[in-house]
Amino acid sequence: MLEILLPLAMAQSVPAVDPPLDLEQQAAVRCSAAFAVVGHGQQSGNAEALAYPLVNERGREFFVRTAARLMDERGLTRDQVAMLMREEAQTLWDDDAVEAVMPGCLLLLDASGL
């Protein structure tokens, strides 16, 4: 999962998805990206990331399932999905928004049954 998103600074421009992702798909992409950022922080020993439950295994599976759903439901390629995830991770990082989205994302992760 992290191999797809990192390095965040090298993210490419994301082409517009037509029609746009629905709210559920947007939330899944946002949470997948948040799990990747937090998982990377946890692996690096970042104290802020370690304040959350460990997300590496469950977050990675959430990420994979989200990517597969987008490819199946929207006909996106693996590269298109990777670009969406990179862009979202970069936005979360740039806006310092990971902390704001993680509570909802953890609820979504629990609700997913993973």
HUTA-V525060 format. One line per field, one symbol per residue. ss: DSSP state (@ for helix, = for strand, . for the rest). phi: phi as a letter, one per 40 degrees, with the letter a starting at -180 (. if undefined). burial: # if it has 24 or more other ideal C-beta (glycine too) atoms within 12 Angstrom, else .. A space follows every 50 residues. Layout:
BEGIN
ss->???
phi->???
burial->???
END
This chain:
BEGIN
ss->.@@@@..@@@............@@@@@@@@@@@@@@@@@@@@@@..@@@@ .....@@@@@@@@@@@@@@@@@@@...@@@@@@@@@@@@@@@@@...@@@ @@@@@@@@@@@...
phi->.ccccbcccccccccccbcdccdccccccccdccccccdcccccgccccc ccddbdcccccddcccdccccccbgccdcccccccccccccdcccfbdcc ccdcccccccccgc
burial->##.###.#..#..#......#...##################......#. .#..##.###.######.##...#.#...##############....#.. ##..##.##..#.#
END
